[in-house]
Amino acid sequence: MNKQSSFSVEIIDLIHRKNGSIKVLLADSDHAWQKRLAMLIESEPDINLSNIVSTKEEAIRASVQLDVDVMILEMILNSPKRDGLDAVAEILRNKALPIIVLTSLNDPEVMVEAVVAGAVNYITKTNYMDIPVAIREAHRRQSSLHADVATIIRSEIELIKRKELHCMLTPTEKEILQLIGLGYRQSIIRELLGITSNTMKSHVRHITRKFDTRSIREAAEKAKRRGLYDQHYAT
């Protein structure tokens, strides 16, 4: 028996059926990690490792065909192209399955993309011992982002929202919002920007529509919460 076959047999031996337990599907192409996670999950009385797959295609197929409750997924499966992201998107198009990312990648961009794609949690492999707790939370649909990535992901999402906000507003609209936020009346703003009353009304109408608010002041408050105002401008 070659080394590859030996690995497979050892992992299969660690997979036991436990009645009434949380059924988990693992997708990871690293045989050492397959065995490590199989041993960890086997030590939990209420969690059962139902199956292990190694490729993106197998992960997608198994998620649909097998009766599983939670999936653990590595970001790199067949290739170094982070194909786990594609797997998350494809799986969730077909099935509402809680997916926990467990990976060696700690790239903030990948973290955000995984969560935006629908992963319920993102854990780096340095903290793999936290997987049982994450599985239980995911099964209860009460999953919270793991501490080692939560701050990074929130910061990245805030940055993305801020960039989107800047892109959706014209330079004049930004100025109006900033001046409103600083307490200037619309009549003063018209004079400062050199625009007519009708032009000002048009800008206000566009801004409130973009922010889905009833007033320009409410829009200015929302813009401030989203980080539109530059600190040097407000001082």
QUIVENUR-V970262 format. One record per pair of residues at least 4 apart in sequence whose C-alpha atoms are under 7 Angstrom apart, sorted by sequence separation. I is the first residue (numbers start at 1). J is the second residue. D is the distance in Angstrom with one decimal. If there is no record, write none. Layout:
# QUIVENUR-V970262
i:I j:J d:D
i:I j:J d:D
This chain:
# QUIVENUR-V970262
i:1 j:5 d:6.2
i:2 j:6 d:6.2
i:3 j:7 d:6.3
i:4 j:8 d:6.5
i:5 j:9 d:6.3
i:6 j:10 d:6.2
i:7 j:11 d:6.3
i:8 j:12 d:6.1
i:9 j:13 d:6.2
i:10 j:14 d:6.6
i:11 j:15 d:6.8
i:30 j:34 d:6.2
i:31 j:35 d:6.3
i:32 j:36 d:6.2
i:33 j:37 d:5.9
i:34 j:38 d:6.0
i:35 j:39 d:6.2
i:36 j:40 d:6.3
i:37 j:41 d:6.0
i:38 j:42 d:5.9
i:39 j:43 d:6.4
i:54 j:58 d:6.7
i:55 j:59 d:6.1
i:56 j:60 d:6.2
i:57 j:61 d:6.2
i:58 j:62 d:5.8
i:59 j:63 d:6.0
i:60 j:64 d:6.6
i:61 j:65 d:6.2
i:62 j:66 d:5.5
i:76 j:80 d:5.8
i:79 j:83 d:6.9
i:83 j:87 d:6.4
i:84 j:88 d:6.2
i:85 j:89 d:6.5
i:86 j:90 d:6.2
i:87 j:91 d:5.9
i:88 j:92 d:6.2
i:89 j:93 d:6.3
i:90 j:94 d:6.9
i:91 j:95 d:6.1
i:92 j:96 d:5.7
i:107 j:111 d:6.3
i:108 j:112 d:6.3
i:109 j:113 d:6.2
i:110 j:114 d:6.0
i:111 j:115 d:6.4
i:112 j:116 d:6.0
i:113 j:117 d:5.9
i:114 j:118 d:6.5
i:115 j:119 d:4.8
i:123 j:127 d:6.7
i:124 j:128 d:6.8
i:130 j:134 d:6.4
i:131 j:135 d:6.0
i:132 j:136 d:6.4
i:133 j:137 d:6.3
i:134 j:138 d:6.0
i:135 j:139 d:6.1
i:136 j:140 d:6.3
i:137 j:141 d:6.2
i:138 j:142 d:5.9
i:146 j:150 d:5.8
i:149 j:153 d:6.1
i:150 j:154 d:6.1
i:151 j:155 d:6.1
i:152 j:156 d:6.2
i:153 j:157 d:6.1
i:154 j:158 d:6.1
i:155 j:159 d:6.2
i:156 j:160 d:6.2
i:157 j:161 d:6.2
i:158 j:162 d:6.1
i:159 j:163 d:6.2
i:160 j:164 d:6.2
i:161 j:165 d:6.1
i:162 j:166 d:6.3
i:163 j:167 d:6.3
i:164 j:168 d:6.2
i:165 j:169 d:6.6
i:169 j:173 d:5.9
i:170 j:174 d:6.3
i:171 j:175 d:6.4
i:172 j:176 d:6.2
i:173 j:177 d:6.2
i:174 j:178 d:6.1
i:175 j:179 d:6.1
i:176 j:180 d:6.0
i:177 j:181 d:6.0
i:178 j:182 d:6.2
i:179 j:183 d:6.5
i:180 j:184 d:5.2
i:184 j:188 d:6.4
i:185 j:189 d:6.3
i:186 j:190 d:6.2
i:187 j:191 d:6.6
i:188 j:192 d:6.2
i:189 j:193 d:6.1
i:190 j:194 d:5.6
i:191 j:195 d:6.8
i:195 j:199 d:6.2
i:196 j:200 d:6.2
i:197 j:201 d:6.2
i:198 j:202 d:6.2
i:199 j:203 d:6.3
i:200 j:204 d:6.2
i:201 j:205 d:6.1
i:202 j:206 d:6.3
i:203 j:207 d:6.1
i:204 j:208 d:6.1
i:205 j:209 d:6.2
i:206 j:210 d:6.2
i:207 j:211 d:6.3
i:208 j:212 d:5.6
i:209 j:213 d:6.7
i:214 j:218 d:7.0
i:215 j:219 d:6.4
i:216 j:220 d:6.1
i:217 j:221 d:6.3
i:218 j:222 d:6.3
i:219 j:223 d:6.1
i:220 j:224 d:6.2
i:221 j:225 d:6.3
i:222 j:226 d:6.4
i:223 j:227 d:6.4
i:224 j:228 d:5.4
i:230 j:234 d:6.5
i:231 j:235 d:6.5
i:1 j:6 d:6.4
i:53 j:58 d:5.9
i:76 j:81 d:6.7
i:92 j:97 d:6.6
i:114 j:119 d:5.7
i:115 j:120 d:6.6
i:137 j:142 d:5.0
i:138 j:143 d:4.7
i:145 j:150 d:5.4
i:169 j:174 d:6.2
i:179 j:184 d:5.6
i:180 j:185 d:6.8
i:184 j:189 d:6.6
i:190 j:195 d:5.1
i:195 j:200 d:6.6
i:208 j:213 d:5.1
i:213 j:218 d:6.2
i:223 j:228 d:5.4
i:224 j:229 d:5.8
i:229 j:234 d:6.9
i:28 j:34 d:6.5
i:41 j:47 d:6.3
i:42 j:48 d:6.7
i:53 j:59 d:6.0
i:76 j:82 d:4.7
i:77 j:83 d:6.3
i:137 j:143 d:4.7
i:190 j:196 d:6.5
i:208 j:214 d:6.4
i:213 j:219 d:5.9
i:41 j:48 d:6.8
i:75 j:82 d:5.1
i:76 j:83 d:5.8
i:77 j:84 d:6.3
i:208 j:215 d:6.2
i:41 j:49 d:6.5
i:75 j:83 d:6.3
i:76 j:84 d:5.6
i:208 j:216 d:5.9
i:211 j:219 d:5.9
i:75 j:84 d:4.0
i:134 j:143 d:6.8
i:74 j:84 d:6.1
i:75 j:85 d:6.3
i:190 j:200 d:6.7
i:38 j:49 d:6.8
i:73 j:84 d:6.9
i:111 j:122 d:6.8
i:208 j:219 d:6.0
i:204 j:216 d:6.1
i:101 j:119 d:6.7
i:106 j:124 d:6.7
i:120 j:138 d:7.0
i:100 j:119 d:5.9
i:105 j:124 d:6.8
i:99 j:119 d:5.0
i:100 j:120 d:5.8
i:101 j:121 d:6.1
i:102 j:122 d:6.2
i:103 j:123 d:6.6
i:104 j:124 d:5.5
i:56 j:77 d:6.1
i:98 j:119 d:6.9
i:99 j:120 d:5.7
i:100 j:121 d:4.8
i:101 j:122 d:4.6
i:102 j:123 d:4.9
i:103 j:124 d:5.1
i:104 j:125 d:5.3
i:55 j:77 d:5.3
i:56 j:78 d:6.5
i:98 j:120 d:6.1
i:100 j:122 d:6.0
i:101 j:123 d:6.0
i:102 j:124 d:5.6
i:103 j:125 d:5.4
i:121 j:143 d:6.8
i:15 j:38 d:6.9
i:54 j:77 d:6.4
i:55 j:78 d:5.3
i:102 j:125 d:6.0
i:120 j:143 d:6.2
i:121 j:144 d:6.7
i:122 j:145 d:6.5
i:123 j:146 d:6.1
i:7 j:31 d:6.9
i:11 j:35 d:5.5
i:14 j:38 d:6.2
i:22 j:46 d:6.2
i:23 j:47 d:6.3
i:24 j:48 d:6.0
i:25 j:49 d:6.3
i:121 j:145 d:5.1
i:122 j:146 d:6.4
i:14 j:39 d:6.5
i:21 j:46 d:4.6
i:22 j:47 d:4.6
i:23 j:48 d:5.0
i:24 j:49 d:4.8
i:25 j:50 d:5.8
i:26 j:51 d:6.4
i:27 j:52 d:5.9
i:28 j:53 d:6.4
i:29 j:54 d:4.2
i:121 j:146 d:6.6
i:21 j:47 d:5.0
i:22 j:48 d:5.8
i:23 j:49 d:6.0
i:24 j:50 d:5.5
i:25 j:51 d:5.2
i:26 j:52 d:4.8
i:27 j:53 d:4.8
i:28 j:54 d:5.0
i:29 j:55 d:6.5
i:73 j:99 d:6.9
i:75 j:101 d:7.0
i:11 j:38 d:6.7
i:15 j:42 d:6.9
i:21 j:48 d:5.9
i:23 j:50 d:5.7
i:25 j:52 d:6.0
i:26 j:53 d:6.3
i:27 j:54 d:5.5
i:56 j:83 d:6.7
i:60 j:87 d:6.2
i:70 j:97 d:6.2
i:71 j:98 d:6.3
i:72 j:99 d:5.9
i:73 j:100 d:6.1
i:74 j:101 d:5.9
i:122 j:149 d:7.0
i:14 j:42 d:6.6
i:56 j:84 d:6.6
i:63 j:91 d:6.8
i:69 j:97 d:6.7
i:70 j:98 d:5.2
i:71 j:99 d:4.8
i:72 j:100 d:4.8
i:73 j:101 d:4.8
i:74 j:102 d:5.3
i:75 j:103 d:5.9
i:89 j:117 d:5.6
i:70 j:99 d:6.1
i:71 j:100 d:6.1
i:72 j:101 d:5.8
i:73 j:102 d:5.8
i:74 j:103 d:4.9
i:85 j:114 d:6.1
i:88 j:117 d:6.6
i:18 j:48 d:5.9
i:60 j:90 d:6.9
i:72 j:102 d:6.4
i:88 j:118 d:7.0
i:173 j:203 d:6.4
i:17 j:48 d:6.2
i:56 j:87 d:5.8
i:60 j:91 d:5.6
i:64 j:95 d:6.8
i:88 j:119 d:6.9
i:16 j:48 d:6.8
i:27 j:59 d:6.0
i:15 j:49 d:5.8
i:173 j:207 d:6.8
i:15 j:50 d:6.8
i:180 j:217 d:6.4
i:181 j:220 d:5.4
i:98 j:138 d:6.0
i:180 j:220 d:6.4
i:181 j:221 d:6.6
i:112 j:153 d:5.6
i:111 j:153 d:6.4
i:178 j:220 d:7.0
i:25 j:68 d:6.4
i:177 j:220 d:5.1
i:24 j:68 d:5.7
i:108 j:152 d:6.4
i:112 j:156 d:6.9
i:23 j:68 d:4.9
i:24 j:69 d:6.0
i:25 j:70 d:6.4
i:26 j:71 d:5.9
i:27 j:72 d:6.1
i:28 j:73 d:6.4
i:108 j:153 d:6.5
i:112 j:157 d:6.9
i:23 j:69 d:5.1
i:24 j:70 d:5.0
i:25 j:71 d:4.7
i:26 j:72 d:4.8
i:27 j:73 d:4.8
i:28 j:74 d:5.3
i:22 j:69 d:6.1
i:23 j:70 d:6.5
i:24 j:71 d:5.6
i:25 j:72 d:6.2
i:26 j:73 d:6.2
i:27 j:74 d:6.2
i:29 j:77 d:5.5
i:108 j:156 d:7.0
i:28 j:77 d:6.2
i:178 j:229 d:6.2
i:182 j:234 d:7.0
i:162 j:226 d:6.2
i:70 j:135 d:6.7
i:162 j:227 d:6.2
i:162 j:228 d:6.6
i:70 j:138 d:6.9
i:70 j:139 d:6.4
i:69 j:139 d:6.5
i:41 j:132 d:6.9
